[in-house]
Amino acid sequence: MNSSNDRSEPGRESELRRASVLLRDADALLFCAGAGIGVDSGLPDFRGTEGFWRAYPPYQRLGLRFEELADPVHFARDPELAWGFYGHRLALYRRTVPHSGFAVLRRWARHRPARVFTSNVDGQFQRAGFAEADVTECHGSIHHLQCLAGCSTDIWPADGIEVPIDEQSMRAVPPLPSCPRCGGLARPNILMFGDRDWRPARTDAQHRAHRDWSRRHRKVAVIEIGAGTAVPTVRRQAELAAAATGALIRINTREPDVRHGHGVSLPLRAAEALDALSLPA
Ligand SMILES: [Zn+2]
């Protein structure tokens, strides 16, 4: 058995069957995704300092944890360090091919109204074919930029912007991305740790679209994928959306538990679970 859980096959089969029924009976689908959904596409999930340093060895030499590196202060103090990290990730997310589970979600979304709510800044749902208008990115997006100095509230796409990185030092090589209005340094439109300067307009508009959508659809099944309790925003959103119907399908290898009678627990990886659910029951 190659699955990463210790649940018996019959238990897993019955949970998959229950999930299929919830999917079948729903009028609309909400996909709530955290970092765990990207693991099967080969993306690091930055969980735990050891895991982060395995993905980015130069930061171990500098003794920098993810939480310390993802601090907007570096854009002002050491922009080449800051853009080294974010520029590397921008290139990584651009060349990453979303795994087969995304295609399953797309297929489901062709037959019923569907929306995405994610804390991921990597744009993988759009890469998988989801329309920009159907996605809420609650922590912003690495594919959009804002002015570091805040000369305006503008947010603009990072399309066409390449940031060369010295892979040994993980430092960006200037010229760095700049603000088209004032010529000063630009930064990703991502909500970082302790970030008071993040421009929320783009994400606020997505939240409004999400609320409108939620008002229009009553019988929603929620498929929550790889969203942990450490950053609980996505999990909370999923539980809230499923509160009325109990139609929550939680796909999570580490924290799969659901409250008794409040959904289905699938302690599987994203691709494995979605591939299994895509098969006709
Ligand atoms: Zn500016």
Boltz pocket constraint, residues with backbone or C-beta under 6 A from the ligand:
constraints:
  - pocket:
      binder: B
      contacts: [[A, 147], [A, 148], [A, 149], [A, 150], [A, 151], [A, 152], [A, 179], [A, 180], [A, 181], [A, 182], [A, 183], [A, 184], [A, 185]]
      max_distance: 6.0
